Amino acid sequence: MQIANTFELLADRTATVLTNFTKWLDTYGETSWDYQSFFARPVGGRAKALYYRHKLVGTAAVAPMIFFEAFLPSARRLFHHRIRFPIADAHYAMGFAFLYEATGNFSYLEKAVHFLTELKKSRCRQFKEYCWGYPFDWVWRGGVIKQQTPLITTTPYVYEAFLQVFQMDPRDDWKLVLQSIARHAATDIKDFRTSESASSCSYTPFDEGRVINASAYRAFLLTSASQIFCNEDYWRIAERNLNFVLENQNADGSWPYAVDGVRDFVDHFHTCFVMKALAKIQSLIGYKACEDAFVKGVDYYLKNLFDEDGLPKPFSRAPRLTVYKRELYDCAECINLCLLLRDRFPQLEAILEKVVAHILGVWVKRDGSFRSRKLHLGWDNVPMHRWGQAQMFRSLAFYLRETSKHSSRESEIRSQRSDIGAVTAG
């Protein structure tokens, strides 16, 4: 009885937090700063590029931005303006769809549709098919990915958002968007053979791939599309990307970020991205090799990506020192992964409850939004839609939807037992 009461209390608190968040979102608006705001304009971008080319001189160039990130996060407003992020809109669409399923409140479905409408506006229009990227130039060690370049780490979230709402309200125009996204993922994103049975995929239509989570995202999207649109070609592409992910799991169960000999770090949310994609593929088609990967992956995850308090930590093998101790993003992805895998790995149930309770108790601000990062000294309280707000909203809405389903099943069981008891007594 105590366990049931705790369960219901956590669900009730989650519902209240989500209600307050939606009010905050209406007031705050759908644009925000971002953790990349320090580097989104030309001056910051050049400083970051210099850091990748010449570490010593570049460190001096980026030092002011890193200082502000660590000690005065609100200084982001000095470096860039608030912008809209497609990946956040996709998470908000899914979150509101989950809330509609959990509550039956039609206004939440209308909100989900609103975000799909915004996503149709923000597509990368230089491409024939529907696809999405970042609304800023992204400087990385390989150069600059210009704004509105499609990313296979963004587009699948939009696909999921359209698919989720389409399954509730099957409109023809949304089906056309889904078909277009699948064509983009199959044709604009490129394959690179890595073994007899596997291929890596590109991150954008223009790079050489080798990033693990990119192939995992594409494998899920095309597996789903192969089922929905009865297209075997999509599955053939997906299977090779899936095999690339499986073949590059480390012996200890972890996945490096990339297999390029440079970016071999292991972190929390990228690990979640990979295992979430595998879990979704497994639920769609069943795939024996995924089960074997889960056993090793979950074991590594639990032993290496949680801190001494039993809460998500950013890195197992870190690429650099960080200015933060804990990320809202990591906690959101932890909740998602636990919800997807807890039936197969019951130990994730306790993790799920602890992380949800921690978020509700520590990370919720008075205005209804979430803290973004726990720094080594204090908090980063700047709301960033792309970097945690949208992801946490979706994960808690997913959690509420799942707890609502559980409560409904429990009520049905109690009702059936009462009926049986009445018949027996009669």
C-alpha positions as CSV (number, residue, x, y, z in Angstrom):
1,M,0.0,0.0,0.0
2,Q,2.8,2.4,0.9
3,I,4.5,1.7,-2.5
4,A,1.2,2.5,-4.3
5,N,0.7,5.7,-2.4
6,T,4.3,6.8,-3.2
7,F,3.7,6.0,-6.9
8,E,0.4,8.0,-7.0
9,L,2.0,10.9,-5.1
10,L,4.8,11.1,-7.6
11,A,2.4,11.0,-10.5
12,D,0.2,13.8,-8.9
13,R,3.3,16.0,-8.4
14,T,4.4,15.4,-12.0
15,A,1.0,16.4,-13.3
16,T,1.2,19.7,-11.2
17,V,4.7,20.4,-12.5
18,L,3.7,19.9,-16.1
19,T,0.6,22.1,-15.7
20,N,2.8,24.9,-14.3
21,F,5.4,24.4,-17.0
22,T,2.8,24.9,-19.7
23,K,1.7,28.2,-18.2
24,W,5.3,29.3,-18.0
25,L,5.9,28.3,-21.7
26,D,2.9,30.4,-22.7
27,T,4.3,33.4,-20.9
28,Y,8.0,33.0,-21.7
29,G,7.5,32.1,-25.4
30,E,8.8,29.5,-27.7
31,T,12.3,31.0,-28.5
32,S,15.2,30.9,-26.1
33,W,18.9,31.2,-25.7
34,D,21.1,28.1,-25.9
35,Y,24.3,26.8,-24.4
36,Q,25.8,27.5,-27.8
37,S,24.7,31.1,-27.7
38,F,28.2,32.1,-26.7
39,F,29.5,30.8,-30.0
40,A,26.5,31.4,-32.3
41,R,27.7,34.8,-33.7
42,P,30.8,35.3,-35.9
43,V,33.1,36.5,-33.1
44,G,32.3,33.5,-30.8
45,G,32.4,31.1,-33.7
46,R,35.9,32.3,-34.8
47,A,37.1,31.9,-31.2
48,K,35.8,28.4,-31.1
49,A,37.3,27.5,-34.5
50,L,40.7,28.9,-33.3
51,Y,40.5,26.6,-30.3
52,Y,40.1,23.6,-32.5
53,R,43.0,24.6,-34.7
54,H,45.5,25.9,-32.1
55,K,44.7,24.8,-28.5
56,L,46.9,27.3,-26.7
57,V,45.9,30.4,-28.5
58,G,42.3,29.2,-28.9
59,T,42.0,28.5,-25.1
60,A,42.7,32.2,-24.5
61,A,40.2,33.2,-27.1
62,V,37.3,31.1,-25.7
63,A,38.3,31.7,-22.0
64,P,35.8,34.7,-21.6
65,M,32.9,32.6,-22.9
66,I,33.8,29.7,-20.6
67,F,34.1,32.0,-17.7
68,F,30.6,33.4,-18.2
69,E,29.3,29.9,-18.8
70,A,30.7,28.8,-15.4
71,F,30.0,31.9,-13.3
72,L,27.5,34.1,-15.1
73,P,25.3,32.0,-17.4
74,S,22.8,34.9,-17.9
75,A,25.6,36.6,-20.0
76,R,24.4,34.6,-22.9
77,R,22.1,37.5,-23.8
78,L,25.3,39.6,-24.5
79,F,26.4,37.1,-27.2
80,H,23.3,36.2,-29.1
81,H,19.5,36.6,-29.2
82,R,16.7,34.2,-28.5
83,I,15.8,31.9,-31.4
84,R,13.5,29.0,-32.2
85,F,14.8,25.4,-32.3
86,P,13.1,22.7,-34.4
87,I,14.4,19.9,-32.1
88,A,12.7,21.7,-29.1
89,D,9.5,22.1,-31.1
90,A,9.5,18.4,-31.9
91,H,9.9,17.6,-28.2
92,Y,7.1,20.0,-27.2
93,A,4.8,18.5,-29.8
94,M,5.4,15.0,-28.4
95,G,5.1,16.2,-24.8
96,F,1.7,17.8,-25.4
97,A,0.6,14.7,-27.3
98,F,1.5,12.6,-24.2
99,L,-0.4,15.0,-22.0
100,Y,-3.4,14.6,-24.2
101,E,-3.2,10.8,-23.9
102,A,-2.8,11.1,-20.1
103,T,-5.6,13.6,-19.5
104,G,-8.0,13.6,-22.4
105,N,-7.7,17.4,-22.5
106,F,-8.2,18.4,-26.1
107,S,-6.3,21.7,-25.7
108,Y,-3.1,19.7,-25.3
109,L,-3.6,18.0,-28.7
110,E,-4.2,21.5,-30.2
111,K,-0.9,22.5,-28.7
112,A,0.8,19.5,-30.3
113,V,-0.7,20.5,-33.6
114,H,0.6,24.0,-33.2
115,F,4.2,22.8,-32.8
116,L,3.8,20.6,-35.9
117,T,2.7,23.7,-37.8
118,E,5.8,25.6,-36.6
119,L,7.9,22.7,-37.7
120,K,6.5,22.8,-41.2
121,K,7.6,26.4,-41.4
122,S,11.2,25.8,-40.1
123,R,12.2,22.9,-42.4
124,C,15.4,23.3,-44.4
125,R,13.9,24.7,-47.6
126,Q,17.0,24.3,-49.8
127,F,16.2,20.6,-49.8
128,K,13.4,19.0,-51.7
129,E,12.3,16.7,-48.9
130,Y,11.3,17.7,-45.3
131,C,14.3,17.8,-43.0
132,W,15.6,20.0,-40.1
133,G,18.8,21.3,-38.6
134,Y,20.1,24.0,-36.4
135,P,19.1,27.7,-36.8
136,F,22.7,28.8,-36.2
137,D,26.2,28.1,-37.6
138,W,27.7,25.2,-35.6
139,V,31.4,25.3,-35.3
140,W,33.0,21.9,-34.6
141,R,36.5,20.4,-34.9
142,G,35.8,19.5,-38.6
143,G,34.8,23.0,-39.6
144,V,31.4,24.8,-39.7
145,I,28.0,23.3,-40.3
146,K,26.0,26.1,-41.6
147,Q,22.5,26.9,-40.3
148,Q,19.7,25.1,-42.0
149,T,21.9,22.1,-42.8
150,P,19.9,18.9,-42.2
151,L,21.0,16.9,-39.2
152,I,20.2,13.2,-38.8
153,T,20.2,13.9,-35.0
154,T,17.4,16.4,-35.3
155,T,15.1,15.2,-38.2
156,P,14.2,11.8,-36.5
157,Y,12.7,13.7,-33.5
158,V,10.4,15.7,-35.9
159,Y,9.5,12.4,-37.6
160,E,8.5,11.0,-34.2
161,A,6.5,14.0,-33.4
162,F,4.5,13.9,-36.7
163,L,4.1,10.1,-36.3
164,Q,2.8,10.4,-32.8
165,V,0.2,13.0,-33.6
166,F,-0.7,11.3,-36.9
167,Q,-1.6,8.1,-35.1
168,M,-4.1,10.1,-33.0
169,D,-5.4,12.2,-35.8
170,P,-4.5,10.7,-39.2
171,R,-4.4,13.7,-41.6
172,D,-3.2,13.2,-45.1
173,D,-0.8,16.2,-45.0
174,W,1.0,14.7,-42.0
175,K,1.4,11.4,-43.8
176,L,3.0,13.3,-46.7
177,V,5.4,14.9,-44.4
178,L,6.3,11.5,-42.9
179,Q,6.9,10.0,-46.3
180,S,9.1,13.0,-47.3
181,I,11.2,12.7,-44.1
182,A,11.7,9.0,-44.8
183,R,12.9,9.8,-48.4
184,H,15.3,12.4,-47.0
185,A,16.8,10.0,-44.5
186,A,17.2,7.3,-47.1
187,T,18.6,9.4,-49.9
188,D,20.1,12.7,-48.7
189,I,21.9,11.1,-45.8
190,K,24.8,9.0,-47.1
191,D,26.1,5.5,-46.3
192,F,29.7,4.5,-45.7
193,R,30.5,0.8,-45.7
194,T,32.3,-0.3,-42.6
195,S,32.0,-4.1,-42.8
196,E,30.3,-6.9,-44.8
197,S,27.1,-6.3,-42.9
198,A,27.3,-2.7,-41.7
199,S,27.5,0.9,-42.8
200,S,27.9,4.2,-41.0
201,C,25.8,7.1,-42.1
202,S,26.6,10.7,-42.5
203,Y,25.6,13.3,-39.8
204,T,24.6,15.8,-42.5
205,P,24.2,15.2,-46.3
206,F,27.9,16.4,-46.6
207,D,30.1,14.6,-44.1
208,E,31.8,11.2,-43.8
209,G,29.9,9.8,-40.8
210,R,31.3,7.5,-38.1
211,V,29.2,9.0,-35.3
212,I,27.5,6.2,-33.4
213,N,24.3,8.0,-32.4
214,A,23.7,9.3,-35.9
215,S,23.5,5.8,-37.3
216,A,21.3,4.8,-34.4
217,Y,18.8,7.6,-35.1
218,R,18.7,6.8,-38.8
219,A,18.3,3.1,-38.2
220,F,15.2,3.7,-36.0
221,L,13.7,6.2,-38.4
222,L,14.0,4.0,-41.4
223,T,13.0,0.8,-39.5
224,S,9.8,2.7,-38.5
225,A,9.2,4.0,-42.0
226,S,9.8,0.5,-43.5
227,Q,6.9,-0.8,-41.3
228,I,4.5,2.1,-41.9
229,F,5.1,2.4,-45.6
230,C,5.9,-1.3,-46.4
231,N,9.2,-0.4,-47.9
232,E,11.9,-3.1,-47.7
233,D,14.5,-0.8,-49.1
234,Y,14.2,1.3,-45.9
235,W,14.8,-1.7,-43.8
236,R,17.9,-2.8,-45.8
237,I,19.5,0.6,-45.2
238,A,18.4,0.6,-41.5
239,E,19.8,-2.9,-40.8
240,R,23.3,-1.9,-42.0
241,N,23.2,1.2,-39.8
242,L,21.9,-0.8,-36.9
243,N,24.7,-3.4,-37.4
244,F,27.3,-0.5,-37.4
245,V,26.0,0.5,-33.9
246,L,26.0,-3.1,-32.6
247,E,29.5,-3.9,-34.1
248,N,31.0,-0.8,-32.4
249,Q,29.8,-1.5,-28.9
250,N,32.9,-1.7,-26.7
251,A,33.7,-4.9,-24.8
252,D,32.6,-3.2,-21.5
253,G,29.2,-2.4,-22.9
254,S,29.7,1.3,-23.7
255,W,29.6,3.1,-27.0
256,P,32.1,5.8,-27.9
257,Y,30.6,9.0,-29.4
258,A,32.4,8.2,-32.7
259,V,34.8,5.7,-34.3
260,D,37.1,8.3,-35.8
261,G,40.1,7.8,-33.4
262,V,39.5,11.2,-31.8
263,R,36.0,11.5,-30.3
264,D,36.0,8.3,-28.2
265,F,34.4,9.8,-25.1
266,V,31.5,8.2,-23.4
267,D,28.7,10.4,-22.0
268,H,25.3,10.0,-20.5
269,F,22.8,11.4,-23.0
270,H,24.5,10.0,-26.1
271,T,24.5,6.6,-24.5
272,C,20.8,7.1,-23.9
273,F,20.3,8.1,-27.5
274,V,21.8,4.9,-28.7
275,M,20.0,2.6,-26.4
276,K,16.7,4.4,-26.9
277,A,17.0,3.8,-30.7
278,L,17.8,0.1,-30.1
279,A,14.8,-0.2,-27.8
280,K,12.4,1.3,-30.3
281,I,13.8,-0.9,-33.1
282,Q,13.4,-3.9,-30.9
283,S,9.8,-3.1,-30.1
284,L,9.0,-2.7,-33.8
285,I,10.6,-5.8,-35.2
286,G,12.5,-7.8,-32.6
287,Y,16.2,-8.2,-33.2
288,K,18.2,-10.7,-31.2
289,A,21.4,-8.8,-31.4
290,C,19.7,-5.8,-29.7
291,E,18.9,-7.9,-26.6
292,D,22.6,-8.9,-26.3
293,A,23.6,-5.3,-26.6
294,F,21.1,-4.2,-23.9
295,V,22.5,-6.6,-21.4
296,K,26.0,-5.2,-21.7
297,G,24.8,-1.6,-22.3
298,V,22.6,-1.4,-19.2
299,D,25.2,-3.0,-17.0
300,Y,27.8,-0.4,-18.1
301,Y,25.2,2.4,-17.9
302,L,24.3,1.7,-14.3
303,K,27.9,1.2,-13.1
304,N,29.5,4.1,-14.9
305,L,27.1,6.9,-15.7
306,F,25.7,7.6,-12.2
307,D,27.4,9.5,-9.4
308,E,27.8,8.6,-5.8
309,D,24.2,10.0,-5.1
310,G,22.8,7.5,-7.7
311,L,21.9,10.4,-10.1
312,P,23.0,10.8,-13.7
313,K,26.5,12.2,-14.3
314,P,27.5,13.8,-17.6
315,F,30.5,11.6,-18.5
316,S,32.2,8.3,-18.0
317,R,35.2,9.0,-20.1
318,A,35.2,12.8,-20.5
319,P,36.7,14.7,-23.5
320,R,37.5,17.7,-21.3
321,L,36.8,19.4,-18.0
322,T,33.3,20.7,-17.8
323,V,31.8,23.8,-16.1
324,Y,28.9,21.8,-14.7
325,K,28.2,18.9,-12.4
326,R,24.8,17.7,-13.7
327,E,22.7,18.4,-16.8
328,L,18.9,18.6,-17.0
329,Y,19.3,17.0,-20.4
330,D,21.0,13.9,-18.9
331,C,18.2,13.5,-16.4
332,A,15.5,13.8,-19.1
333,E,17.2,11.1,-21.2
334,C,17.6,8.9,-18.2
335,I,13.9,9.1,-17.6
336,N,13.1,8.2,-21.2
337,L,15.5,5.2,-21.2
338,C,14.2,3.9,-18.0
339,L,10.6,4.0,-19.2
340,L,11.5,2.2,-22.4
341,L,13.6,-0.6,-20.8
342,R,12.2,-1.0,-17.2
343,D,10.1,-4.0,-18.2
344,R,13.2,-5.9,-19.3
345,F,15.5,-4.5,-16.6
346,P,13.5,-4.1,-13.4
347,Q,16.5,-2.4,-11.7
348,L,15.7,0.7,-13.8
349,E,12.4,1.2,-12.0
350,A,14.2,2.4,-8.8
351,I,16.4,4.7,-10.9
352,L,13.4,6.1,-12.6
353,E,11.6,6.9,-9.4
354,K,14.7,8.5,-7.9
355,V,15.4,10.7,-10.8
356,V,11.8,11.9,-11.3
357,A,11.6,12.7,-7.5
358,H,14.9,14.5,-7.7
359,I,13.8,16.6,-10.7
360,L,10.5,17.5,-9.0
361,G,12.2,18.3,-5.8
362,V,15.2,20.2,-6.9
363,W,15.1,21.4,-10.5
364,V,11.7,23.1,-10.7
365,K,11.9,26.9,-10.5
366,R,9.2,29.1,-9.0
367,D,8.1,30.3,-12.4
368,G,7.4,26.8,-13.5
369,S,10.4,26.2,-15.7
370,F,13.4,23.9,-14.9
371,R,16.9,24.8,-13.9
372,S,19.3,24.0,-16.9
373,R,22.5,22.9,-15.2
374,K,24.0,22.3,-11.8
375,L,27.3,24.1,-11.9
376,H,30.3,23.4,-9.7
377,L,29.3,26.7,-8.0
378,G,25.6,27.4,-8.1
379,W,23.1,26.8,-10.9
380,D,22.6,27.8,-14.5
381,N,19.0,29.0,-14.5
382,V,18.8,30.3,-18.0
383,P,15.9,28.5,-19.8
384,M,17.1,26.8,-22.9
385,H,14.4,25.1,-25.0
386,R,16.9,23.0,-27.0
387,W,19.1,22.1,-24.0
388,G,16.8,20.5,-21.5
389,Q,13.5,22.4,-21.1
390,A,11.8,20.7,-24.0
391,Q,13.4,17.3,-23.3
392,M,12.4,17.3,-19.7
393,F,8.9,18.4,-20.5
394,R,8.5,15.5,-22.9
395,S,10.1,12.9,-20.6
396,L,7.8,13.9,-17.7
397,A,4.8,13.9,-20.0
398,F,5.8,10.4,-21.2
399,Y,6.2,9.4,-17.6
400,L,2.7,10.7,-16.7
401,R,1.2,9.0,-19.7
402,E,2.8,5.7,-18.7
403,T,1.7,6.0,-15.0
404,S,-1.8,6.8,-16.2
405,K,-1.9,3.6,-18.3
406,H,-0.6,1.7,-15.2
407,S,-3.3,3.2,-13.0
408,S,-6.0,2.3,-15.5
409,R,-4.8,-1.3,-15.7
410,E,-4.8,-1.5,-11.9
411,S,-8.3,-0.1,-11.7
412,E,-9.4,-2.7,-14.3
413,I,-7.8,-5.5,-12.3
414,R,-9.5,-4.3,-9.1
415,S,-12.8,-4.0,-10.9
416,Q,-12.5,-7.5,-12.3
417,R,-11.6,-8.9,-8.9
418,S,-14.7,-7.1,-7.4
419,D,-16.9,-8.6,-10.1
420,I,-15.5,-12.1,-9.5
421,G,-16.0,-11.6,-5.7
422,A,-19.6,-10.6,-6.3
423,V,-20.3,-13.6,-8.5
424,T,-18.7,-15.9,-6.0
425,A,-20.6,-14.4,-3.1
426,G,-23.8,-14.7,-5.1
